[in-house]
Amino acid sequence: MLNLDFVRGLFPSPCWERAFFENAGGSYVPNSVIERVTAYMRESQVQPGGAYDASALAAERMAEGQRLMAELIGADTDEVIIGPSTTTNIFVLSKAFQDSLSSGDEIIVTDLDHEANNGAWRRLAGHGIEVREWKINRETEKLEAEDLAALLTDKTRLVCFSHCSNVLGGINDVGALTKMAHKAGALVCVDGVAYAPHRALDVKALDVDFYVLSLYKVFGPHVSLLYGKREHFERLPGQNHYFLDDQIPLKLNPGGPNHEFTSGLVGVADYFEALAAHHLIDPPNTFKGRVDAVFDLMAHHEEGLAQRFADFLLSKPKVRLLGPKTDKADIRTPTFSFTIDGRAAADIPPLLEPAKAAIGQGHFYAKRLLDALGITDPGGVLRASMAHYNTMDEVDTLIEALDGAI
Ligand SMILES: Cc1ncc(COP(=O)(O)O)c(C=O)c1O
């Protein structure tokens, strides 16, 4: 069991002045990250890679941040790009990919996902590429494998989908879907942004070609990680300065990584290590092993929170819960979006403010999904998204405030 007092003690205390349920928008950052960023800027605020001591220290700290985040997801260090955001990482990837496509080639995108793994690929339609849409099944409110099967052809080059919806919380079987795409001769680009803060990840086991996540939602600073198989990074044309074309992964990261934030990523590893040291009786002897064990504790705790909240939402006849109607950790993350009959979404969050409960409202850049689900409220939907550091008391605070508002 997670010791929530210990967990929350690792964050700045103002975090706990409200019951915070907009974690899918961006998670809280523990003190360890703030300290690593500060230490970098205090002690090594110079260009990395020079022969003098502060510069060598800067390079070492950045390399360590990149190495640890690669290990966290089961990748090798040079298969990981630390870029400004998932949107930018995928945009650059799409530019690189464009050159390897010929007129008539096909790309599959969904109407369920955040626009980041969508719009950049859809724009390739202007370059003679056929973009096909894998549509959400409106009955089950998820993407169905048989619908993907019907779209795959011998011309499909890439399938873009998410590991988890940032609105519905439902988890896709990435391993099985990737197998299907590979069998048809296509690569996959998976948006793992909404999955990565909640569950252990092994990109090699999943056999994905590209996988992207926003580290500012995984308790880190505002940067994003793009994983790509080395063979793809080698083959794709560089999008950085021409003389960097042989430098993997820098060739696909124009401008290079943010120095202090890449260094600050070591603080994310510190956080997982602190949780492992406190909770695990027999800690695995690798960093990755300890991270995975900590994620198991997080998933277990989140499932308890999800159960309480799902029960509440499902007990309310006026509430329409979107996505999986369950709390089960293998089916959903604790991200709940819903509408309330007869109420505009935008009216609800201010009603929760006196109780100091914060939830999200809008389309969360998954506008196509809301359209597909027939949501006509211009204010979109309400979203309560939890993280492992939320307590049951906070969920009860939210439930009481929401109940009043409903
Ligand atoms: C599922 C998902 N994908 C992509 C993004 C975009 O991430 P970024 O802000 O790093 O561009 C988000 C951000 O909310 C998201 O939730």
PDBQT file of the ligand as one rigid body, heavy atoms in Angstrom, charges set to zero:
ROOT
HETATM    1  C1  LIG A 501      -3.095  12.237 -24.649  1.00  0.00    +0.000 C 
HETATM    2  C2  LIG A 501      -2.313  13.488 -24.915  1.00  0.00    +0.000 A 
HETATM    3  N1  LIG A 501      -1.522  13.534 -25.986  1.00  0.00    +0.000 NA
HETATM    4  C3  LIG A 501      -0.786  14.613 -26.279  1.00  0.00    +0.000 A 
HETATM    5  C4  LIG A 501      -0.831  15.741 -25.494  1.00  0.00    +0.000 A 
HETATM    6  C5  LIG A 501      -0.012  16.928 -25.866  1.00  0.00    +0.000 C 
HETATM    7  O1  LIG A 501       1.111  17.015 -25.057  1.00  0.00    +0.000 OA
HETATM    8  P1  LIG A 501       2.037  18.286 -25.089  1.00  0.00    +0.000 P 
HETATM    9  O2  LIG A 501       1.385  19.326 -24.239  1.00  0.00    +0.000 OA
HETATM   10  O3  LIG A 501       3.326  17.779 -24.483  1.00  0.00    +0.000 OA
HETATM   11  O4  LIG A 501       2.206  18.703 -26.492  1.00  0.00    +0.000 OA
HETATM   12  C6  LIG A 501      -1.656  15.760 -24.360  1.00  0.00    +0.000 A 
HETATM   13  C7  LIG A 501      -1.737  16.958 -23.516  1.00  0.00    +0.000 C 
HETATM   14  O5  LIG A 501      -2.679  17.166 -22.791  1.00  0.00    +0.000 OA
HETATM   15  C8  LIG A 501      -2.422  14.600 -24.068  1.00  0.00    +0.000 A 
HETATM   16  O6  LIG A 501      -3.231  14.546 -22.999  1.00  0.00    +0.000 OA
ENDROOT
TORSDOF 0
